[in-house]
Amino acid sequence: MSEAVSRVLDEVDAALPAAVTLLTELVATPSIGGTDPEHEIQGRLASDLRAAGLEVDHWRLPLGELFARPDFPGVEVDRAEAWGLVGRLPGDGSGEGRSLLLNAHVDVVPIGDPGAWSRPDAFSGHVSGDTLFGRGACDMKGGLVAALTAVQAVRRSGVRLRGDLLLACVPGEEDGGLGTYAMLHRGWRADLCVVPEPTSLGLVTANAGALTFRLRVPGRATHASRRSEGVSAVEKFLPVWAALQRLEQRRNTDPDPLMARWPIAYPLSIGRVTSGDWASSVPDLLIAEGRLGVALGEPPAHARAALEEAVAEVCADDPWLREHPVLVQWWGGQFASGRLPQDSDLADRVDAAHRTVTGAASPSRSGAPYGSDLRLLSGIGGIPTLHYGPGDALLAHAPDESVPLGEVATTARALAVLALDVCGAA
């Protein structure tokens, strides 16, 4: 281990108690997408980055301008404002090192049923043993704190980098990728990028896509006592749902080998169904909202066409729906798939950094069945990107979400070593 690596790792280890305190405070900030804390947390982090000695770009996003762009990835919540944040630890200007971007989102999803949580406060940030609990702990404030700790450790160590080290804190990842999209259109770029999403310290080198859709299933209302003379939108939805289940099965018959570990590589799910406005009336409209998985390398338009065709076939076979077809709408987050280029050395470098700080075998490599900002960074940004971070993605969006503090520490140490490797120590 070089002297520079040793110095930086000593700084990481010295900062870990403060990192746990910071993670507790960030989890206690309920930065649900579209709420005031989503942009308030950016102000707090901007102050932290300045205090760490980084150059800071903290700007209000031009939402109207961004929403109007033809390649905008979509949003699912209303925002009156949103803020971007990038901290930069500049290199020495020699041009001999490469730049590394660490990209982490600050927004979290709602808590769901409060009764499903073991504690009354889902944003408690409490620690039990080696585990910190609370909404956002795993997805992905644990990874955010690990990245910030790594950058601060490099800065405090006095080791001068040849290339730039960047930390982006972005809003709106959960509902489309607003923050990363805005960052890229502001002009921020790097040679390589790591997104410390929860991977249980594995390497996720590809993401499936995910397209949000809405189905409007028509019926004909009448009094429930005369239901046979009406048309229930609920009943007309059932064959549509069955067709979507068959479509999911067909789309998962031969997934990419990177996705082979998942029981369903490209899920198609219905997450929300509403129908009717009175218990004693036959419902004249059902609205179902869900997400369609996009296969690795598949154009989103191809995936949309497959779902629209499956719905159209159901309508063609039903006398009512033939005359009153189901309307398919595409709204909200529209995540294409994305993957690390095969000729990139990033995975090998993260692998080496992980082994350096753990002394363990190489981490696993796979794709993931969810969409993420990876596809924006690698697509619009042209930046080779992968995920490596603390926590089990199974706990993301779930009750009693948590992250192992030992994995947060390992991620911070590995990212610090990676920064020296990619950027180079002057």
Secondary structure, DSSP 8 states (H G I E B T S, - for coil): --HHHHHHHHHHHHHHHHHHHHHHHHHTS--BTTSHHHHHHHHHHHHHHHHTT-EEEEEE--HHHHHTSTT----SS--S--EEEEEEE---S-S-S--EEEEEE--B-----GGGSSSS-TT---EETTEEESTTIIIIIHHHHHHHHHHHHHHHHT--BSS-EEEEEES-TTTT-HHHHHHHHTT---SEEEE----TT-EEEEE-EEEEEEEEEE-B--BGGGGGGSB-HHHHHHHHHHHHHHHHHHHTSS--GGGTTSSSSS-EEEEEEEE-S-TTB--SEEEEEEEEEE-TT--HHHHHHHHHHHHHHHHHHSHHHHHS--EEEEEEEEE--EE--TT-SHHHHHHHHHHHHH------EEEESS--THHHHHTTS---EEE--SS-GGGTTSTT-EEEHHHHHHHHHHHHHHHHHHH-B-
